Amino acid sequence: MRKRSSKIGGQAVIEGVMMRGERSVATAVRLEEGGIAVESRYVKPAKDKNFLFRVPVVRGVLNFFGSMVTGIKTLMRSGEVYGDEEGEPSKFEKWLAKTFKVDIYSVVMFISVLLGVALAVGLFVFLPLLCRNGVEALIPQAQQGSVGVNIGLNFLEGVIRLIIFVAYIFLTSLMKDIRRTYMYHGAEHKTISAYENELPLDVKNVQTMSTYHDRCGTTFMVLVMIIGVLVLSVCDLELICGLPDDWAVNGVVKFLADLGWRLLLMLPIMGISYEVLKFLAKFDNAFVRALKFPGRLMQKLTTREPDDSMVEVAIAAFTTVMAMDADPNLPELTFDTNELYTSVRKKLESMVEDKADVDWMICHVTGKKRSELEHLTYIRHSKAEKLEEMARRRQAGEPLWQIIGNADFYGFEIDINKDVLCPRPETEELVCEALKYIKEDSRVLDLCTGSGCIAVAVAAKTGAKVTASDISEKALETARANAEKNGVADKVEFVRSDMFAQIDGKFDVIISNPPYIPHADIQGLQTEVKDHEPHLALDGGEDGLDFYRVIARQARGRLNKGGRIFLEVGLGQAQAVKEMLTGFEVSVIKDMQGIDRIISGVAND
């Protein structure tokens, strides 16, 4: 016997449970990635509703339709949050989405609801009435229309309706997805029962409870069917309305009138069933248990033993409702639902001019490759919000890779922030040239390492020992993190040094991409460079060649015999740097754009 009663009721939804209390509703759904999403909102308490919600029988009808609307909305919402954001849309879906900006999922759900209502009317009203009329046609004409025959036929119709209902529940219980819903239904009952038995709401305690509950909607539907048999048996349209004997000459008119009459009678039947359900839930004795028995039997079909993960979902919904009912100041929660990918992308492209930037942002947020984007149908709302924030930052001129937080460099993911330059493709070409001459036993110096991208690529590709230096301690922090991230922290030594000042020993290879922008030119650079990247890594002095002069003076003495130097230079600087490197056999290498970009030098013996 229950130790306390609860005014919280529930409903199983797609991969979740909805619970409704006196002043709040909460739905918890198990996400595909394993977590639990909860959506909650406040509702008007019964005492604050129209007085009709307190009138016996009438309140049952109003609560039924209110619960039906809430249930349908909750099912749709649970489907949205559980739905996959991937999946190849059909050509029709693509056309519909592009032309009318329609969320296909919502359309499908709306149509499903309409079909569901039509199926219910067809199975439980139309088909039993059709069977009734078929049996009536077998009765001699002289006996048709009598009170006894009509009552008997109406009773038979009700029994057929009940049989169809039981058969429908049984057949649907054989479907895998429906069985999972019935398992969540069991979790809902168990959770409410655990609370009513004053047990702590944890999985272990909840799992000890029965999947049966007195106030279940299944029991309500069984009562509707049983009471409907009794009411429809005696409430015959011809007898009550006193219709003339020849009114049924037109069989179609008679059938439609009978159909409408049965639909109308369903309202008081539901109201009476609601009151009976509330009455039976208050007592527990042999007589009441006998009346509850049909509902208990049917619940064996509509509930299943849940697994622990389902119970966790039910507990999450229940405890949310309890908390919100107790404290009306708690915030409402919203599901992270899907948004149409085409709509999200169009908005991003209206904010960011470069479509490639949009691609990279979406790839970063969704974890997809660029080649997979065309197959996206939906994007989670939270991801869409994150993408909009990124687009606003890009619109303001912030570099794409700072916004994303990392960039690919030579196949390695390098973290980027405001303290370091974003690696450019030309620097990959610099590394590519240097790697031709670096061996596992080489000692390599990376001057002006910045993000550490050069040091990481060299160490990872060759296994060589690398010394990476920079004057900026913040840059070195980023470089160390990148070395750790890419598994080469044991191969790279980081030194804070103003060029060669703190560097010891000699090296086989020196690589550097030093600052080379003339001081006066910095303010003329793109906004994303001059306003967001560190000037310390850009400013090469009055003519942009200050750092090359230092390298030219000291590099020869820091190289082993036959050592090599590789430098990245700015536009139009190659010849000047080449002339500085006395004591080297120098060659100039063009980049992919045909620009003199890389200086390669071999120390003369």
Beta strands, then each sheet from edge to edge (+ up, - down):
strand 1: 9-13
strand 2: 16-20
strand 3: 24-30
strand 4: 36-42
strand 5: 338-340
strand 6: 378-380
strand 7: 406-409
strand 8: 412-415
strand 9: 443-447
strand 10: 465-470
strand 11: 492-496
strand 12: 507-512
strand 13: 559-568
strand 14: 584-590
strand 15: 596-603
sheet 1: 1+ 2- 3+ 4-
sheet 2: 5+ 6-
sheet 3: 7+ 8-
sheet 4: 11+ 10+ 9+ 12+ 13+ 15- 14+
end
